[in-house]
Amino acid sequence: SSGINAEYGQQLKIIDEHSLRVTVDGGGCSGFQYNFEIDDSVGSEDVVFERDGVQIITDKISLDFLAGSTIEFHEELIRSSFRVVNNPNAEEGCSCGVSFSVKID
């Protein structure tokens, strides 16, 4: 199961009650990359997670890469963003935290 931290929920509620779509695509410096966008549409191939009235939408293919991860909101001096942390399916990631390589057992 995936997790949502409390700060994530507060930030998403500020964005006018919309949902956050998280997908995984090929690319980035490590092979795969996380993509985040505000979205309200849920397709037939989508999976929706909800906690405290806040929703994450992802597709079934991305879910295989995200299973067991936590999505959090991170603030730094130069930027604030959503990010995926503690991904048991990721072996390595780049310093920006957006791309990762898949753990092969």
Contacts in CASP RR format, 6 or more apart in sequence:
PFRMAT RR
TARGET T0000
AUTHOR 0000-0000-0000
METHOD contacts of the structure
MODEL  1
SSGINAEYGQQLKIIDEHSLRVTVDGGGCSGFQYNFEIDDSVGSEDVVFE
RDGVQIITDKISLDFLAGSTIEFHEELIRSSFRVVNNPNAEEGCSCGVSF
SVKID
1 67 0 8 1.000
1 68 0 8 1.000
2 49 0 8 1.000
2 56 0 8 1.000
2 66 0 8 1.000
2 67 0 8 1.000
2 68 0 8 1.000
2 69 0 8 1.000
2 70 0 8 1.000
2 71 0 8 1.000
3 49 0 8 1.000
3 51 0 8 1.000
3 68 0 8 1.000
3 69 0 8 1.000
3 70 0 8 1.000
3 71 0 8 1.000
4 49 0 8 1.000
4 51 0 8 1.000
4 52 0 8 1.000
4 54 0 8 1.000
4 56 0 8 1.000
4 70 0 8 1.000
4 71 0 8 1.000
4 72 0 8 1.000
5 70 0 8 1.000
5 71 0 8 1.000
5 72 0 8 1.000
5 73 0 8 1.000
7 72 0 8 1.000
7 73 0 8 1.000
8 20 0 8 1.000
8 54 0 8 1.000
8 71 0 8 1.000
8 72 0 8 1.000
8 73 0 8 1.000
8 82 0 8 1.000
9 51 0 8 1.000
9 52 0 8 1.000
9 54 0 8 1.000
9 73 0 8 1.000
10 73 0 8 1.000
11 73 0 8 1.000
11 80 0 8 1.000
11 82 0 8 1.000
12 18 0 8 1.000
12 19 0 8 1.000
12 20 0 8 1.000
12 54 0 8 1.000
12 73 0 8 1.000
13 54 0 8 1.000
15 38 0 8 1.000
18 38 0 8 1.000
18 39 0 8 1.000
18 40 0 8 1.000
19 38 0 8 1.000
19 39 0 8 1.000
19 40 0 8 1.000
19 42 0 8 1.000
19 48 0 8 1.000
19 54 0 8 1.000
19 55 0 8 1.000
19 56 0 8 1.000
19 57 0 8 1.000
20 36 0 8 1.000
20 37 0 8 1.000
20 38 0 8 1.000
20 39 0 8 1.000
20 54 0 8 1.000
20 55 0 8 1.000
20 56 0 8 1.000
20 57 0 8 1.000
20 71 0 8 1.000
20 82 0 8 1.000
21 35 0 8 1.000
21 36 0 8 1.000
21 37 0 8 1.000
21 38 0 8 1.000
21 39 0 8 1.000
21 56 0 8 1.000
21 57 0 8 1.000
21 58 0 8 1.000
22 34 0 8 1.000
22 35 0 8 1.000
22 36 0 8 1.000
22 56 0 8 1.000
22 57 0 8 1.000
22 58 0 8 1.000
22 62 0 8 1.000
22 66 0 8 1.000
22 71 0 8 1.000
22 82 0 8 1.000
22 84 0 8 1.000
23 34 0 8 1.000
23 35 0 8 1.000
23 58 0 8 1.000
23 59 0 8 1.000
23 62 0 8 1.000
24 32 0 8 1.000
24 33 0 8 1.000
24 34 0 8 1.000
24 35 0 8 1.000
24 61 0 8 1.000
24 62 0 8 1.000
24 65 0 8 1.000
24 66 0 8 1.000
25 32 0 8 1.000
25 33 0 8 1.000
25 35 0 8 1.000
26 32 0 8 1.000
26 33 0 8 1.000
27 33 0 8 1.000
27 99 0 8 1.000
28 94 0 8 1.000
28 98 0 8 1.000
28 99 0 8 1.000
29 94 0 8 1.000
29 99 0 8 1.000
30 92 0 8 1.000
30 93 0 8 1.000
30 94 0 8 1.000
30 99 0 8 1.000
30 100 0 8 1.000
30 101 0 8 1.000
31 99 0 8 1.000
31 100 0 8 1.000
31 101 0 8 1.000
32 65 0 8 1.000
32 99 0 8 1.000
32 100 0 8 1.000
32 101 0 8 1.000
32 102 0 8 1.000
33 98 0 8 1.000
33 99 0 8 1.000
33 100 0 8 1.000
34 83 0 8 1.000
34 84 0 8 1.000
34 97 0 8 1.000
34 98 0 8 1.000
34 99 0 8 1.000
34 100 0 8 1.000
36 81 0 8 1.000
36 82 0 8 1.000
39 57 0 8 1.000
42 48 0 8 1.000
42 57 0 8 1.000
45 59 0 8 1.000
45 60 0 8 1.000
46 57 0 8 1.000
46 58 0 8 1.000
46 59 0 8 1.000
46 60 0 8 1.000
47 57 0 8 1.000
47 58 0 8 1.000
47 59 0 8 1.000
47 60 0 8 1.000
47 63 0 8 1.000
48 55 0 8 1.000
48 56 0 8 1.000
48 57 0 8 1.000
49 55 0 8 1.000
49 56 0 8 1.000
49 58 0 8 1.000
50 56 0 8 1.000
56 71 0 8 1.000
58 66 0 8 1.000
64 89 0 8 1.000
65 87 0 8 1.000
65 89 0 8 1.000
65 90 0 8 1.000
65 102 0 8 1.000
66 84 0 8 1.000
66 87 0 8 1.000
66 89 0 8 1.000
67 88 0 8 1.000
67 89 0 8 1.000
68 86 0 8 1.000
68 87 0 8 1.000
68 88 0 8 1.000
68 89 0 8 1.000
69 84 0 8 1.000
69 85 0 8 1.000
69 86 0 8 1.000
69 87 0 8 1.000
69 88 0 8 1.000
69 89 0 8 1.000
70 84 0 8 1.000
70 85 0 8 1.000
70 86 0 8 1.000
71 82 0 8 1.000
71 83 0 8 1.000
71 84 0 8 1.000
71 85 0 8 1.000
72 82 0 8 1.000
72 83 0 8 1.000
72 85 0 8 1.000
73 80 0 8 1.000
73 81 0 8 1.000
73 82 0 8 1.000
73 83 0 8 1.000
74 80 0 8 1.000
74 81 0 8 1.000
74 82 0 8 1.000
74 83 0 8 1.000
83 97 0 8 1.000
83 98 0 8 1.000
87 100 0 8 1.000
88 103 0 8 1.000
89 102 0 8 1.000
89 103 0 8 1.000
90 100 0 8 1.000
90 101 0 8 1.000
90 102 0 8 1.000
90 103 0 8 1.000
91 100 0 8 1.000
91 101 0 8 1.000
91 102 0 8 1.000
91 103 0 8 1.000
91 104 0 8 1.000
92 100 0 8 1.000
92 101 0 8 1.000
93 99 0 8 1.000
93 100 0 8 1.000
93 101 0 8 1.000
94 100 0 8 1.000
END
